[in-house]
């Protein structure tokens, strides 16, 4: 993919629409008349916002806050630690044990890069928004990186290209690095999750002919699509139908369909519905062939969807380059989290090179004001969010579901796997030397469909399910 185009020169506003000036083009291509398209206009506006001193300071603070929050998931512990040792000592203590140099190096300093020319894979879905928008907005370039973001057909191809080292880093489904590291469905290759790309951002979409079958108890015999076996989509769909008393392996069919093909398969009648990523839930409504049965945030609000990651080998060989990538993606995440930026972001990522979707579809997803296909307009601002923290308790939950449905056989050291794959920074040794209580990783509790999940008791959680393969 070529580098972002050089912006067109600014033309005085009074002259932009003068039809009688033979020496100037008649620019009617965006709302202000100064850009070649609405996407270029939005890119220019977001770049301007990103270059402001206020945003740069906010972005630095966001990155550092994200890393500190990873160490202290419970705020009272962070406060006790700071009160006990003081601000400067705490900064030095935490910074001395981060795996990628120090907090300041991660958040601000630019060490010499081991590798500058990089290929990053992505699937064209809104989950990849931070990774994608960092390209046209110049966030990679600002870190000294020459990044080619490569649109990829499906998740199996993403996996294979990462294992074969054709991609340096990629957009993952968040359970994929766990599966690849464990050798599930592929050769075991250590992979890491650096950041969560998005939270929520999924839905169950059904064909319009099923408007009268809203109760999942009535879905016996339905055919559903998910994007990949090792996906939150698969695990949440299985969880949802099992809670309704249906066996996901016997009472319904679940097939893997690449996200861009889900709408076509729904239209053709090959499937009755799908638990898929956006924008394809909203695209089915746009095409008037489906409706949104529910947003997955109704099952687990704040659940992870996709992630940004790479191989453990790449991080070890290119720590400074990885830190630069980390900064670029987190900077994009900080911008994506701001509601006021969402409509502009929809314009930036809608072109063919990225998502190739109608802007109105993306805007409905990102702003959370959307038609549900049943005649309603809903307002759900957190339909999709971009909280980057890869909580290790999320990884433990994914592992419990892999074991529940037979993807993992035998015993699992849940926390060991979670801490190897989900890169939450670990300051335990130095905190212990300061006689401070150390959090055992970063394991906040949460609930899925009202059932509490305690990451300290994964086997007890599993035992509580009547329906399981293990």
Buried (B, 14 or more C-beta within 10 A) or exposed (E): BEEBEEBBEEBEEEEBEEEEEEEBEEBEBBEBBBBEEBBBBBBBBBBEBBEEEEBEEBBBEBBBEBBBBBBBBEEEBBEBBBEEBEEEEBBBBBBEBBBBBBBEBBBEEEEEBEBBEBBBBBBBBBBBBBBBBBBBBBBBBBBBBEBBBBBBEBBBBBBBBBBEEEBBBBBBBBBBBBBBBBEBBBEEBBBBBBBBBBBBBBBBBBBBEBEEBEEBEEBBEBBBBBBBBBBBBBBBBBBBBBBEEBEBBEBBBBEBBBBBBBBEBBBEEBBBBBBBBBBBBBBBBBBEBBBBBBBBBBBBBBBBBBBBBBBBEBBEEBBBBBBBBBBBBBBBBBBBBEEEBBBBBBBBBBBEBBBEBBBBBBBBBBBBBBBBBEEEEBEBEBBBBBBBBBBBBBBBBBBBBBBBBEBBEEEBEBBEBBBBBBBBBBBBEBBEEBEBEBBEBBBBEBEBEEEEBEBEBBEEBBEEBEBBEB
